[in-house]
Amino acid sequence: MTIDEYAAWAAGVAKVDEHPSNERLSYLGLGLAGESGEVADHIKKLLRDGWLDQAGLVNELGDVIYYWACLCAATGQKPSELLKASAARINRRLSEAASR
């Protein structure tokens, strides 16, 4: 399954339509923030306890991707294009930092 296929699937599960309400966008954004917080919590526990619940972390990363994909669909963005643009921005920053 490609990232674009996953996003289409996730949007169907989440019942995301072409013109989501502000409430729906807020719900998806808060879902993304909440799941990102759970990822951070796993990292915090690694620092505190000295061990990582890798399976739990992986599950939370999957939840982050779900909400991210839903937000992509809700805003009419193709995930693969967002990833390409992100890689280009990061590479540009790395090049700029290396040239300093």
Secondary structure, 3 states (H helix, E strand, C coil): CCHHHHHHHHHHHCCCCCCCCHHHHHHHHHHHHHHHHHHHHHHHHHHHHCCCCHHHHHHHHHHHHHHHHHHHHHCCCCHHHHHHHHHHHHHHHHHHHHCC
